[in-house]
Structures are given as C-alpha cells and as structure tokens.
Amino acid sequence: MMSSRKMGTECLHGSGSVPADATLLDFWRWAFGNICSNNLRGIFAEWMVAKLLALKLTVRDSWGEYDLQTPEGCRIEVKATGRVQVWAPAQSGYIQPTGCLAVSTKIVHRRSMAALSSAVSPLLV
C-alpha cells in the first residue's frame, strides 16, 4: 500500500475513541522524538544523507533493496552507529569505523560526493 506524504497536522479518525485534537504530529513526537534510539538512528542517518545529497524525499520505503538513490541511478545503503545509547551500557566505548565509501559501477555525481565528503568523516555508505 502506497501512502501519500503527510504533513503532521492531519487529525486522526477512528470509531469515536480517538480524541478530536489528536494529530499525526503528536504521534510522531511520541514515537520518534528520540533520535538516539537504536532503531531510529539508522533512519535519521538515511534522512541526513539524503539532505546532504539534496535528494528529493518522498515517503521512505522501509523494505526497499537500498536506502537512497541519486538521480543518476547510484544506489546508496546507509549504515549508522553511535556511542550514545538510550540504555546505560556497562562502559562507554569508542567507535572506529574501518570501512570505506563503496561506489557502484555507476559514476556518482561530483557534487553529491563533495557534499558527503565535506559533511561527515568517516562515512560508511
């Protein structure tokens, strides 16, 4: 089922049990307000990479074969990790990414690569 992109101001409708002032934005704030949570960190990273590359954002496909795609057709898989956790780890570790920026056989637009390179280092895609 394809969903249209929502604005957050939409009221929720139900069989009378939903409060009249309940909005989609209320739900978003409750469910996704903590971007440090492990399950949301990756989604936030996907959004940030898309913004850095100035990609047109529609509705996220959570079961897609890849996370993002450039207008040139380059498919991007975003990975994220973080030292800060919502749970209290026994000890705080240091994260040292050892991967590299992997590019498919298609040429990535120079502006896109420059945006990624200048924004985050190191960046695993």
Backbone hydrogen bonds, N-H to C=O, Kabsch-Sander energy under -0.5 kcal/mol:
donor,donor_aa,acceptor,acceptor_aa,energy
12,L,22,A,-2.1
22,A,19,P,-1.7
24,L,10,E,-2.2
25,L,8,G,-2.5
27,F,23,T,-1.4
28,W,24,L,-2.6
29,R,25,L,-2.7
30,W,26,D,-1.9
31,A,27,F,-3.3
32,F,28,W,-2.8
33,G,29,R,-0.7
35,I,33,G,-0.8
37,S,34,N,-1.5
40,L,37,S,-1.1
41,R,37,S,-2.1
42,G,38,N,-0.7
44,F,40,L,-2.6
45,A,41,R,-2.3
46,E,42,G,-2.2
47,W,43,I,-2.2
48,M,44,F,-2.6
49,V,45,A,-2.5
50,A,46,E,-2.3
51,K,47,W,-2.4
52,L,48,M,-2.6
53,L,49,V,-2.1
54,A,51,K,-1.1
55,L,50,A,-2.8
62,S,60,R,-0.9
64,G,61,D,-1.4
67,D,76,I,-1.4
68,L,76,I,-2.3
70,T,74,C,-2.4
73,G,70,T,-2.1
76,I,68,L,-3.1
77,E,125,V,-1.1
78,V,76,I,-0.5
79,K,124,L,-1.1
93,G,91,Q,-0.5
96,Q,94,Y,-0.5
102,A,100,C,-0.7
113,M,109,H,-2.0
114,A,110,R,-2.5
115,A,111,R,-2.2
116,L,112,S,-2.0
117,S,113,M,-2.9
118,S,114,A,-2.3
119,A,115,A,-1.1
120,V,116,L,-1.9
125,V,100,C,-0.5
125,V,123,L,-0.6
